[in-house]
């Protein structure tokens, strides 16, 4: 992993993809929904009021989540056997030739989570302690090959509370987060290699920043049999000094949960970034901001988990279907061991529908 994170450099380039922190395997399989439907130890990343969907104590220690694009597999194999090195001119040129037109992406999240439910109405205290590493490389322009690379290391600490109002139909949420960030965004082309220019590294050429901010959210839960929920969140802008700021965001979501026998069915929809602050400038399309998801839980273990969960969803207008139309599968032994697998597609182009990136996510956590 340390070797992979050396691939980064000196000229800052505006990123087209908005790289969210703390994206969760369950939500990604459900089209990256979660404003109203989040119910696991990543709920704080989506809406602090959604912690009311956690009805017991929950400790994840540790959890590990790895996401990667199809193009990243070859890069990983090279790093694993020690053949990946960009120190010399010949190695740099060979890398450009071998990966032209490819877009390797890799992200690793690990850390610990703690949630304490105080009453059945939805009073919950929670916190996340997360390290997140992202590597995003694209080799493009066959006439003059160039490596465009983005690397980021985030240390995220956040805590929050969900507070029921009255009998608990309405829940208010508040969270506070502190982020330490180191990142690098650069382009290194064939001319740089022929001139023997130093290849940029995160430690030598990256920028650092830190900042803090808070989220305010709500969740309204109806008393109907289908348990319809409506949620919303406002995220304060976080200024990160020399590193990339986290923009302000307004988001809305809705979810429905219906139980019948050994099955539990969840449907969710999110409308994110209502004021068009994220992604490419000028791309205010609905397709890039609408998210839909479905989940079928089989043999429920609690109000939040099932032995087996099957998922599918649409993220930014893309459906990442795996076998039998599914984009996610989870096996859970309560909170003791959770294994998750997801597929999703992220838009990395100038506008919705231009440049999809198919990604795979694996998740493992131990807890109680």
N, C-alpha and C positions, 0 to 999 in steps of 0.2 A: 504494500500500500504506500509506504514511504517513497518507493521508487516512482510509482505512478504520479505522486503529487509533485514531483520535480518538473513535470511537463507544464510549464507556464511562464509569462514574461512582461515586457516593459511598456508597451503601448496600449493604453486603455481604449477598448472598443465597446460601443454601446451594444449590450446584449439584446437580442430579440426575444428569446424565451424569458418569461418571468420565472425565476427560480425560487419557488416557495420553500420555506423552512418547515421541517416536521411533517411532510406529507406521509400519510399512513397507508399501509398496504390494504387495509379493509376499505377505506374511502376511495383509494385509487381503483380498486376492482369495481367499485360502485360508481364509476364515472367521476371520481374525486368529489363526491358529495360529503357532507358532514355538518353543515351549519345547524341543522335540526336533528340529524340522524346519528351523529357521533355518539358512541356508547362504550368506548374502550379507553385505554390509557393514553391515547393521543387526543382526547377530546379537547384539551386546552388549546391545541393548535388550530382548532376550527371555531369553537365558540365556548367561552367559559360557562355560559348558562347550560350548555349541553352536558356538563358534569352531573346535572340532575338525573341523567339517564343511567348513571352508575349507582346501584342500590346497595352496595356493600363496600367493605374495605378491599383495596386492590394494590398490591405491590408487584411491580415488574423489576426483577433484578437478577441478571441483566436482561436486556433485550438487544437483539441485533437484527437490522434490516438492511439488505443489500439490493440495490436496483441497478440494472445495466441494460444497455441497448444490444441488439444482435451484433453490431459491429465491434462491440467491446470484448467479445470472447477471444478473438485472435490477439488483441492487445494484452489481455490477461494471461493467456498462455505464454506469450513472449516474456512477460514480466516474471512469471512463475519459474520458467526454466533459465532465466538470467540472460536471455538473448536480446532483451529490450534495452537499448542504450542509445542516447543521442549526443554523445560527447564529441564525436568526430564528424568531419564533413561527409565522409562516405556513409556513415550510419544515418545521418540526417537525410541525405538524398535518397537512400534506399527506403527509408520510412515513408517519405513523400510518394515514391513510386508505388510501394506496396499498398498504401492506404488511400490512394487518390479516389475521391468520390465517397469515402466512408466517413461515418460520424460516430466514433466511439463515445459512449457516455457511461459514467459509473458514479454511484452515490452510496455512501455507507453511513448509517445512523446507529449509534449505540449509546447506552446510558441506563438510567433507572427512572422509574415513575412511582409515585405514591398518591393514592386517593383514599380519603376517609369520608364515608357517608355517615352523616350525623342523625338523619331521620328520613322516613319514607317520603316525606313531602318534597325532598330534593336538596336539602342542605348538605353540601359536599365541599370538602377542602381537598385541593390537589396540587401537585407539583411535578415538573419534569426537569431532569438533569441530563442533557443531551449533547453529544458530540456528533457533528455532521461534516462529512468530507465529500466534496463534489469534484469530479474531473469531467470536462466536456471538451472533446477534441474534434475538429473537422479539418480534413485535408481536401482542398478544393483547387479549382482553376488549372486544368490539365496543361494549358499553354505555358503557365508560369506557376508551378505548384507552390502552395503555401499552406502552412499549418496555422490554423486559428485555434487557440486553446484558452480555456477558462478553468481556473482552479480556485476552490474556496474551502476554507476550514472555519467552521462555526462552533463556538461553545455557547450553548443556550441554557439559561436557567430561568424558569418561570414558575409562578405560583398563582393560584386563583381560588375563588370561592363562588359557589352558586347559592343563591338565597331565595327560597320560596316566598311568595307573597300570598297571604290569606291561607287558603286550603291547598295551595301548591299548583293551581292551574297555571299561574304566571310565575316564572322563575327569572330572576335577574342574575347576571354573572359579571364578575370583574376579575381580570388577571393582570399581572405585572411581569414583564420579562426583561432580562439583561442579556445582551448578546456581545460576544467578543469575536471579531471577524478578521481573517487574513485572506487575501485573495489576489489573483493576478489574471489579467485578460490581455492577450497579445496576438500578433500575427508575425510569423517568421517564414520568409519565402526562400525560393531557390537562390536569389541574389544574395541574401544574408548568408546562406550556407557557402556559396562560392567565395564570398569575401571573408570567410572564417570568423564571422561575428559570433560572439559568445551566445550560446543558447540560454534563454532566460530560465530562471528558477524561482520558485515561490519564496524561498528564504532570502535570495539575493536581490530580487526585483519586485517582490510583492508589496502590497500596501496593507496597512492595518487600521482597524477602527473598532470602536465600541460604542454602544448606545443602549438606551432603555426606553421602554414605552409600555402602554397598557391597552387592553381590549375591554370593551363594554358590550355585553350581549344580553339577549332575552330569549326565552323559550316559552311559548304558550301551548299548553297541552289540553286538549278537549277530553271530556269524559265519555266519549263515544266508544263503542265496541272496537272500532278500528284504530283507536288511539292516534288521531290526527294531531300533528304537532307543527307549529310554525315558529321559526327562529330567525334571528338577525344579529349581526355583530358590526361594531365599528372599531377599526384598528387605527390607533394614532400613528402618525408617521414617526419612524425612528431614524434619526440622523446618525450615520456611522462614520463621521469624520472623513478620512481619505477613502474608505471603502464604500461600496454601493449602499445607498440608503434603502430602507424598507418603506415603501410608499403607504400613504393612508389608504384605507379600504373600507367600503361599505358592502355588505353582502346579506342576502336573504336566502332562506331555505325552508323547505316543507318536507314532511315525512309522514308515512302512515305505517302502523304496525298492526298486523292481524294474526291471531293465533287460532289454529284449528287442529286439535289432536296433537300429534307428535310434530307438527310443522309450525313454523313461525315465519310469516312473510313480511318483508319490509320493502317499501318503495320510497325513494327519496329524490328530491330535485333541489339544486342550488342555482342561484343567480349571483355570481361573484363579480367583484369590481364594478359596482353600479356606476361609478363616476369615470370609468375608463382611464385609470391611472397606470395600468400595468401593460406589459407587452410592447409591441411596436407603436411608435407615435402615429396617431391617425387611424389605427385599427380599432374601431369602436363596434365591431360586429357582435351580434348576439351569439353567434355560433362559438366564438372564442370564450364566452363567459357563462354559457349554460351547461349544466351538468345533470345527468340523470343516472339513477342506479336502482338495482333490484337485488334483494338477498333472500334466500330460502334457507332457514335454519331447520335442521332435522334433529330430533331428540333434544329439546331445550334442556340445558342444565340450570339456567337461571334466567332472569329477565334480560340479561345482556349476552349470554353465551349459549351455544349449542354444541353438541358433539361434532356435527358436521355442518358447515355453512357453504353454500354455493352462491356465487355472485356474478353479476354482469352489469355493464354500464356504458354510458356514452360520455366521453370527456372531450370538450371542445369540438363536438360534431363527429368524433371518431369512436367506433366500437372496436375494442381490442378483444376479439373473440378467440378463445382457445378451443379445446375439445368440446363438442356438443353445444357450441355457442356460449360457453362460460368464459369469463375473464378472471375468475378468482375462486380458490378453494381454501377452506380452513379446517383443520382438525384441532380440537381443543379438549383437554382434560381439566375442565374448570379453568382456574387461573394458574394451575401448576405448570402445565406445558401447553404452549400454543404454537402450532406450525401453520404458516400461511404462504400461499403462492398466488401471485396476481400478474396480470398483463394489462398494460394501458398504453395509450398513444398520447404523446405530447406534441403540440404544435410548436415548431421551431422556426417557422418562416415569417415573412413580413405580414402575412394576413392569414386568416383562418382557411384551412384547406390547402395550403401551399406546400408545406414541408413537414410531414408527420414523422415522428420518431417513435418506433415501437420499442417498448421497454418491458423487462421482466423484473419482478420483485419477489424476493424470498424473505421470510420473517420467522424468527424463533425467539421465544421469551420463556423464562422461568419465573414463577412467582407464587403468590398465595393471596 
